[in-house]
Amino acid sequence: MEKPEELRVPETPEEKAAEELSDFGLQAIPENIKVVLALQATRQHPEGFQKTAASDSLDEVKRTMEENEIKRFVHAEGPYLWTHCRAALKAVDFLDIPADKKEDLKLIMLYHDFGKTSEELYKRKTVGEVQKKELKRGKLYRVAMGHASEKLPEIKAGFKANGILGRKLDIFMLVVENHMETSLPDMSGPKLVKLFEKFGKTDEERKEVAELLMLAVKADSRATLNIDLKENGEISPVMKNNWTGLDFDKIWQRYQEARKGL
């Protein structure tokens, strides 16, 4: 009788990353593993707040917020980017979309914040200045202004390694580059037209990008936990949630109406 093969426990960071990718139905190829490792190594908050970001104790979080005059603790889901991206991957499964679209969206969510892993991004004077202002305003998070435009060649190469080519590759890249367009429900008609017209030459091309973009924004929002410190001293965990406002049919109708009026 043949002896059953023993299950091997992943030991190296690369092996553990590969296992997590497989759990999400993503390919454990070098390009994807590299992204996971980079996300695992990138902080979501300024230096000095890692312990609080990793804490499961709301009392400790509250104490840190009070001591540092923090009104809103953004991305409180965890200290590193992988915590957020992993939550975004899980959020995809809750979307009522076909399996093949979930597969596409998961790959996009794996790469959507890869730009935040750019070391050069945080060295920029403007980013540092905004970081100081945000802390002064009582908002705790690591400012990554412009990250949607960072590391695009590497992201593109990563998508290609996953077999994404042609028009589909263009769509994926447009979604990553525009995933910070979170105000779509409140965007004025002219701005909506200007944004959507970047997505293709025809309404059919624009629609497929816009629809996938809104799904990405939904997953991203569902993976973002904020904690507010209220005036009465209580803290309130709030899951940033754009699900209700992101009704694709309504936004697409607004776009069409606005375009007719221009």
C-alpha positions in Angstrom: 0.0 0.0 0.0 1.4 3.4 -1.0 2.3 5.7 1.9 0.3 8.9 1.9 2.4 12.0 1.2 2.9 14.2 4.2 1.5 17.7 4.1 4.4 20.2 4.0 3.9 23.3 6.1 5.1 26.5 4.2 8.1 27.9 6.0 9.6 30.7 3.9 7.9 34.1 3.3 7.7 33.2 -0.4 6.0 29.8 0.4 3.5 31.4 2.8 2.7 34.1 0.2 2.2 31.4 -2.5 -0.2 29.6 -0.2 -2.3 32.7 0.5 -2.5 33.5 -3.2 -3.7 29.9 -3.9 -6.3 30.3 -1.2 -7.7 33.3 -3.1 -7.6 31.4 -6.4 -4.7 33.5 -7.7 -1.6 32.1 -9.4 1.4 31.6 -7.1 3.8 33.0 -9.7 6.9 35.0 -8.9 5.3 38.3 -9.9 2.3 37.8 -7.6 4.5 36.6 -4.7 6.6 39.7 -5.1 3.5 41.9 -4.7 2.4 40.1 -1.6 5.8 40.4 0.1 6.0 44.1 -0.8 2.5 44.7 0.6 3.4 42.8 3.8 6.4 45.1 4.3 4.6 48.4 3.7 3.1 50.3 6.7 -0.4 51.9 6.5 0.4 54.5 9.2 3.2 56.9 10.1 6.2 55.7 12.1 5.5 55.0 15.7 1.9 53.8 15.4 2.5 50.2 14.3 1.8 48.7 17.7 -1.6 50.5 18.0 -2.5 49.5 14.4 -1.8 45.9 15.2 -3.7 45.9 18.4 -7.0 44.1 18.9 -7.7 46.2 22.0 -10.0 49.1 21.5 -9.0 50.5 24.8 -5.4 50.8 23.6 -6.6 52.4 20.3 -8.7 54.9 22.3 -5.8 55.7 24.5 -3.5 56.3 21.6 -6.1 58.5 19.8 -6.6 60.6 23.0 -2.9 61.0 23.7 -2.2 62.1 20.1 -5.4 64.1 19.5 -6.5 61.7 16.8 -10.1 62.1 15.7 -10.1 59.5 12.9 -7.9 56.4 12.7 -8.0 55.4 9.0 -7.2 51.9 7.8 -7.5 50.5 11.3 -7.9 47.0 9.8 -4.2 46.4 10.3 -0.7 47.8 10.3 0.4 46.7 6.9 -1.0 47.0 3.3 -1.4 43.3 2.9 -4.0 43.3 5.7 -6.1 45.8 3.6 -5.5 44.1 0.3 -6.4 40.7 1.8 -9.6 42.1 3.1 -10.3 43.5 -0.3 -9.8 40.1 -1.9 -12.3 38.6 0.6 -14.8 41.4 -0.1 -14.9 40.4 -3.8 -16.6 37.1 -2.8 -19.5 39.1 -1.3 -20.2 40.9 -4.6 -23.1 39.5 -6.7 -21.2 39.0 -9.9 -20.2 36.0 -12.1 -17.3 33.8 -11.2 -15.1 35.0 -14.1 -15.6 38.6 -13.1 -14.7 37.8 -9.5 -11.5 36.2 -10.8 -10.6 39.4 -12.8 -11.5 41.7 -9.9 -9.4 39.7 -7.4 -6.3 40.1 -9.6 -6.9 43.8 -9.8 -7.4 44.1 -6.0 -4.1 42.2 -5.5 -2.3 44.9 -7.5 -4.4 48.0 -6.9 -2.3 49.4 -4.0 1.0 48.2 -5.2 1.9 51.8 -5.9 1.9 52.5 -2.2 5.0 50.2 -1.8 7.1 52.8 -3.7 9.8 54.2 -1.4 10.2 57.2 -3.5 6.6 58.2 -3.0 7.1 58.9 0.7 10.3 60.9 0.1 8.4 63.6 -1.8 8.2 67.0 -0.1 4.5 67.4 -0.9 3.6 64.0 0.6 5.5 64.9 3.8 3.8 68.2 4.0 0.3 66.7 3.6 1.2 64.0 6.2 1.9 66.7 8.8 -1.3 68.5 7.9 -3.4 65.4 8.2 -2.0 64.5 11.6 -2.6 68.1 12.7 -6.2 67.7 11.6 -6.5 64.6 13.7 -6.5 62.0 10.9 -4.1 59.1 11.4 -3.0 57.3 8.2 0.1 57.1 6.0 -0.4 59.6 3.2 0.3 58.0 -0.2 -0.8 60.8 -2.5 -0.4 59.8 -6.1 0.1 56.1 -5.5 -2.3 55.2 -8.2 0.2 56.4 -10.7 3.2 54.6 -9.1 4.9 51.4 -10.3 2.6 51.1 -13.4 5.2 49.3 -15.5 5.6 46.7 -12.8 1.8 46.3 -12.4 1.4 46.0 -16.2 4.1 43.3 -16.3 2.4 41.5 -13.4 -0.9 41.4 -15.2 0.8 40.2 -18.4 2.5 37.4 -16.4 -1.1 36.4 -15.3 -2.1 36.1 -18.9 -3.9 39.5 -19.2 -3.3 40.9 -22.6 -4.8 43.2 -25.3 -7.9 45.3 -24.5 -8.4 43.4 -21.2 -4.9 44.6 -20.1 -5.9 48.2 -20.9 -9.1 47.8 -18.9 -7.2 46.4 -15.8 -4.7 49.3 -16.0 -7.4 51.9 -16.3 -9.1 50.5 -13.2 -5.9 50.6 -11.2 -5.0 54.1 -12.3 -8.5 55.4 -11.4 -9.3 53.4 -8.3 -9.1 56.5 -6.1 -12.1 58.0 -7.9 -14.3 57.2 -4.9 -16.7 60.2 -5.3 -18.5 58.9 -8.4 -22.0 59.1 -6.8 -21.4 62.8 -6.0 -19.3 63.8 -9.1 -20.8 66.5 -11.3 -22.0 65.6 -14.8 -19.2 67.3 -16.7 -16.5 65.7 -14.5 -18.2 62.3 -14.9 -18.1 62.7 -18.7 -14.5 63.8 -18.7 -13.5 60.8 -16.5 -15.5 58.2 -18.5 -14.3 59.4 -21.9 -10.8 58.4 -20.9 -12.0 54.8 -20.7 -12.5 54.2 -24.4 -13.6 55.5 -27.8 -17.1 54.0 -27.6 -19.8 53.8 -24.9 -19.3 50.0 -24.9 -15.6 50.3 -24.1 -16.3 53.0 -21.5 -19.0 51.0 -19.9 -16.9 47.9 -19.3 -14.2 50.0 -17.6 -16.6 52.0 -15.5 -18.5 49.0 -14.3 -15.3 47.1 -13.3 -14.0 50.3 -11.6 -17.1 50.7 -9.5 -16.7 47.0 -8.4 -13.1 47.7 -7.4 -14.1 50.8 -5.4 -16.8 48.7 -3.6 -14.3 46.0 -2.6 -11.7 48.7 -1.6 -14.2 50.5 0.5 -15.4 47.3 2.2 -11.8 46.5 3.2 -11.3 49.9 4.9 -12.0 50.2 8.6 -12.0 53.6 10.2 -12.3 54.3 13.9 -13.7 57.7 15.0 -13.2 59.3 18.4 -16.4 61.1 19.3 -16.7 64.3 21.3 -18.2 62.3 24.2 -15.0 60.2 24.4 -16.5 57.1 22.9 -14.8 55.4 19.9 -16.8 54.1 17.0 -15.4 51.6 14.5 -16.9 52.4 11.1 -16.5 50.3 8.0 -16.1 52.7 5.1 -18.9 51.6 2.8 -19.7 52.9 -0.6 -21.9 50.0 -1.6 -25.2 51.9 -1.6 -24.1 55.0 -3.5 -22.3 53.0 -6.2 -25.3 52.0 -8.2 -23.7 51.5 -11.6 -27.0 51.8 -13.6 -27.8 55.2 -12.0 -24.3 56.6 -12.4 -24.1 55.4 -16.1 -27.5 57.1 -16.7 -26.2 60.3 -15.2 -23.1 60.1 -17.5 -25.3 59.7 -20.5 -27.6 62.6 -19.5 -24.7 64.8 -18.8 -23.0 64.0 -22.1 -26.2 65.0 -24.0 -26.3 68.3 -22.2 -22.7 69.3 -23.1 
